[in-house]
Amino acid sequence: MSKTLAIQLPDELQEQLLQRANKLNMSLESLVLQSLTQLVSSPAPDEFDPISPLLGTLTAKVDDIGENHERYIGSALQQEIASAE
């Protein structure tokens, strides 16, 4: 079963949506429905981890950061203190 939802769009938003729908060769209704479907299937904002999109995209010469992060942080702090003196 489907339901009908009536919403009022600001003129500027309607124009932007119509332009996007035309570029995608879709109706405004289809674009809005697709957008809402994607919205509810995406993680909620409090579930989103901003680091997730970066996972697997970075490379480093050091490959033991997970195991030795305290050592690396300590070393960086020592270097920072030494350069401040």
N, CA, C and O of each residue as an XYZ file, in Angstrom:
340
protein
N       0.846     -1.173      0.000
C       0.000      0.000      0.000
C       0.892      1.237      0.000
O       1.940      1.263      0.646
N       0.474      2.233     -0.713
C       1.239      3.479     -0.748
C       0.377      4.615     -0.214
O      -0.852      4.544     -0.220
N       1.044      5.649      0.242
C       0.391      6.826      0.812
C       0.773      8.042     -0.011
O       1.820      8.062     -0.658
N      -0.063      9.036      0.016
C       0.209     10.304     -0.654
C       0.661     11.308      0.391
O       0.067     11.419      1.464
N       1.717     12.035      0.066
C       2.262     13.063      0.946
C       2.311     14.367      0.166
O       2.908     14.431     -0.909
N       1.690     15.397      0.703
C       1.729     16.721      0.063
C       2.679     17.604      0.859
O       2.544     17.733      2.076
N       3.638     18.211      0.169
C       4.584     19.113      0.836
C       4.664     20.417      0.044
O       4.423     20.447     -1.163
N       5.003     21.478      0.745
C       5.225     22.764      0.094
C       6.725     22.972     -0.019
O       7.453     22.906      0.972
N       7.170     23.222     -1.225
C       8.591     23.452     -1.479
C       8.823     24.934     -1.719
O       8.046     25.579     -2.423
N       9.877     25.476     -1.144
C      10.247     26.845     -1.515
C      10.546     26.882     -3.017
O      11.033     25.905     -3.584
N      10.253     28.011     -3.647
C      10.433     28.124     -5.097
C      11.836     27.742     -5.542
O      12.006     27.033     -6.534
N      12.840     28.211     -4.809
C      14.228     27.938     -5.196
C      14.532     26.435     -5.130
O      15.187     25.896     -6.021
N      14.062     25.769     -4.087
C      14.291     24.326     -3.957
C      13.563     23.571     -5.057
O      14.112     22.629     -5.628
N      12.356     23.967     -5.356
C      11.613     23.301     -6.420
C      12.351     23.429     -7.747
O      12.446     22.465     -8.507
N      12.868     24.608     -8.019
C      13.601     24.817     -9.264
C      14.854     23.942     -9.316
O      15.151     23.339    -10.348
N      15.580     23.874     -8.212
C      16.779     23.036     -8.161
C      16.428     21.567     -8.364
O      17.118     20.851     -9.090
N      15.359     21.125     -7.721
C      14.935     19.727     -7.864
C      14.481     19.433     -9.287
O      14.795     18.375     -9.831
N      13.749     20.354     -9.891
C      13.314     20.159    -11.272
C      14.497     20.090    -12.232
O      14.506     19.277    -13.157
N      15.488     20.940    -12.011
C      16.684     20.894    -12.853
C      17.397     19.555    -12.720
O      17.810     18.955    -13.712
N      17.535     19.096    -11.473
C      18.194     17.797    -11.248
C      17.385     16.673    -11.881
O      17.950     15.790    -12.527
N      16.075     16.698    -11.701
C      15.215     15.664    -12.274
C      15.323     15.650    -13.799
O      15.390     14.584    -14.411
N      15.340     16.830    -14.403
C      15.471     16.901    -15.860
C      16.795     16.336    -16.332
O      16.845     15.630    -17.340
N      17.884     16.640    -15.605
C      19.205     16.101    -15.970
C      19.210     14.584    -15.903
O      19.870     13.916    -16.700
N      18.457     14.042    -14.932
C      18.415     12.588    -14.754
C      17.283     11.937    -15.549
O      17.077     10.725    -15.484
N      16.560     12.761    -16.297
C      15.430     12.279    -17.085
C      14.404     11.564    -16.190
O      13.944     10.465    -16.499
N      14.064     12.216    -15.082
C      13.112     11.668    -14.113
C      12.042     12.711    -13.838
O      12.219     13.897    -14.119
N      10.944     12.253    -13.290
C       9.941     13.199    -12.815
C      10.388     13.735    -11.459
O      11.200     13.117    -10.770
N       9.851     14.879    -11.090
C      10.147     15.450     -9.786
C       9.755     14.475     -8.685
O      10.494     14.288     -7.719
N       8.603     13.861     -8.834
C       8.119     12.907     -7.829
C       9.072     11.727     -7.674
O       9.352     11.297     -6.555
N       9.569     11.203     -8.793
C      10.500     10.063     -8.733
C      11.806     10.455     -8.059
O      12.368      9.686     -7.280
N      12.285     11.658     -8.366
C      13.527     12.124     -7.751
C      13.374     12.260     -6.243
O      14.239     11.820     -5.487
N      12.276     12.867     -5.804
C      12.040     13.046     -4.372
C      11.882     11.695     -3.692
O      12.432     11.483     -2.611
N      11.141     10.778     -4.303
C      10.963      9.447     -3.721
C      12.283      8.704     -3.627
O      12.559      8.064     -2.613
N      13.104      8.778     -4.669
C      14.414      8.132     -4.654
C      15.296      8.739     -3.558
O      15.991      8.017     -2.844
N      15.262     10.058     -3.431
C      16.069     10.734     -2.405
C      15.632     10.330     -1.009
O      16.473     10.086     -0.143
N      14.336     10.259     -0.781
C      13.838      9.844      0.536
C      14.191      8.391      0.834
O      14.517      8.051      1.971
N      14.129      7.544     -0.173
C      14.495      6.135      0.002
C      15.962      6.007      0.382
O      16.305      5.228      1.271
N      16.838      6.767     -0.283
C      18.261      6.753      0.057
C      18.499      7.296      1.454
O      19.362      6.796      2.175
N      17.747      8.310      1.840
C      17.902      8.908      3.156
C      17.609      7.910      4.263
O      18.364      7.823      5.231
N      16.529      7.161      4.136
C      16.175      6.223      5.209
C      17.039      4.973      5.205
O      17.113      4.273      6.215
N      17.697      4.678      4.082
C      18.565      3.502      4.054
C      19.993      3.829      4.468
O      20.796      2.921      4.679
N      20.321      5.118      4.586
C      21.652      5.548      5.024
C      21.710      5.532      6.543
O      20.677      5.621      7.206
N      22.929      5.418      7.106
C      23.039      5.471      8.570
C      22.530      6.794      9.110
O      22.684      7.838      8.476
N      21.928      6.742     10.277
C      21.478      7.965     10.933
C      22.702      8.809     11.270
O      23.790      8.260     11.443
N      22.553     10.137     11.369
C      23.717     10.994     11.642
C      24.509     10.580     12.873
O      25.734     10.703     12.886
N      23.832     10.091     13.911
C      24.577      9.700     15.106
C      25.288      8.369     14.915
O      26.142      8.007     15.724
N      24.951      7.635     13.859
C      25.617      6.375     13.564
C      26.766      6.569     12.574
O      27.588      5.669     12.395
N      26.827      7.719     11.940
C      27.836      7.960     10.917
C      29.193      8.212     11.554
O      29.324      9.042     12.453
N      30.181      7.500     11.089
C      31.550      7.683     11.551
C      32.295      8.447     10.462
O      32.476      7.921      9.364
N      32.733      9.682     10.740
C      33.357     10.479      9.692
C      34.657      9.878      9.159
O      35.123     10.285      8.095
N      35.238      8.945      9.854
C      36.468      8.301      9.392
C      36.170      7.201      8.368
O      37.026      6.871      7.548
N      34.977      6.641      8.411
C      34.634      5.521      7.532
C      34.950      5.753      6.060
O      35.507      4.860      5.421
N      34.618      6.916      5.492
C      34.940      7.092      4.073
C      36.440      7.067      3.776
O      36.834      6.845      2.630
N      37.270      7.287      4.775
C      38.715      7.305      4.551
C      39.353      5.918      4.652
O      40.470      5.712      4.176
N      38.653      4.976      5.267
C      39.230      3.648      5.471
C      39.642      3.033      4.132
O      38.859      2.976      3.183
N      40.876      2.583      4.089
C      41.393      1.939      2.896
C      41.888      2.898      1.830
O      42.338      2.455      0.772
N      41.820      4.195      2.076
C      42.231      5.155      1.052
C      43.605      5.752      1.309
O      44.168      6.403      0.429
N      44.147      5.544      2.488
C      45.417      6.146      2.853
C      46.508      5.087      2.896
O      46.259      3.928      3.230
N      47.714      5.502      2.555
C      48.858      4.605      2.657
C      49.914      5.271      3.526
O      50.027      6.496      3.573
N      50.683      4.433      4.213
C      51.751      4.947      5.071
C      52.882      3.935      5.097
O      52.667      2.738      4.904
N      54.094      4.432      5.339
C      55.237      3.529      5.458
C      55.158      2.739      6.755
O      55.644      1.611      6.835
N      54.545      3.336      7.767
C      54.419      2.686      9.073
C      53.169      1.810      9.043
O      52.082      2.279      8.706
N      53.332      0.539      9.396
C      52.176     -0.360      9.360
C      51.803     -0.941     10.727
O      51.037     -1.900     10.816
N      52.355     -0.346     11.789
C      52.053     -0.866     13.127
C      51.460      0.216     14.040
O      51.623      0.170     15.259
N      50.781      1.174     13.441
C      50.230      2.284     14.223
C      49.221      1.775     15.239
O      49.191      2.262     16.369
N      48.402      0.817     14.865
C      47.401      0.283     15.788
C      48.026     -0.318     17.031
O      47.522     -0.123     18.137
N      49.109     -1.040     16.863
C      49.751     -1.706     17.990
C      50.634     -0.768     18.803
O      50.768     -0.934     20.015
N      51.235      0.217     18.143
C      52.238      1.072     18.804
C      51.868      2.554     18.815
O      52.750      3.412     18.853
N      50.574      2.859     18.783
C      50.176      4.264     18.695
C      50.662      5.088     19.887
O      50.994      6.263     19.729
N      50.706      4.483     21.079
C      51.160      5.228     22.258
C      52.635      5.622     22.120
O      53.034      6.719     22.511
N      53.426      4.722     21.566
C      54.838      5.028     21.346
C      54.992      6.177     20.365
O      55.800      7.081     20.582
N      54.216      6.146     19.282
C      54.297      7.213     18.287
C      53.818      8.548     18.852
O      54.419      9.587     18.580
N      52.757      8.528     19.622
C      52.261      9.762     20.234
C      53.300     10.310     21.209
O      53.575     11.510     21.219
N      53.874      9.433     22.025
C      54.904      9.856     22.973
C      56.108     10.456     22.276
O      56.646     11.473     22.714
N      56.528      9.831     21.199
C      57.673     10.332     20.440
C      57.365     11.701     19.846
O      58.208     12.597     19.883
N      56.177     11.865     19.306
C      55.787     13.161     18.727
C      55.732     14.232     19.810
O      56.152     15.366     19.577
N      55.225     13.893     20.975
C      55.181     14.861     22.080
C      56.587     15.256     22.539
O      56.849     16.424     22.825
N      57.481     14.278     22.606
C      58.848     14.578     22.985
C      59.504     15.527     21.986
O      60.200     16.465     22.376
N      59.280     15.282     20.705
C      59.825     16.162     19.671
C      59.228     17.556     19.762
O      59.935     18.543     19.561
N      57.947     17.654     20.059
C      57.297     18.954     20.195
C      57.844     19.717     21.393
O      58.085     20.922     21.309
N      58.039     19.021     22.503
C      58.582     19.675     23.721
C      60.006     20.117     23.456
O      60.393     21.217     23.851
N      60.800     19.278     22.793
C      62.195     19.617     22.530
C      62.305     20.830     21.609
O      63.191     21.668     21.782
N      61.404     20.922     20.633
C      61.479     22.065     19.707
C      60.974     23.342     20.351
O      61.321     24.436     19.903
N      60.152     23.225     21.406
C      59.633     24.412     22.096
C      60.662     24.975     23.065
O      60.567     26.141     23.449
N      61.631     24.185     23.464
C      62.634     24.638     24.461
C      63.725     25.436     23.841
O      64.635     25.884     24.538
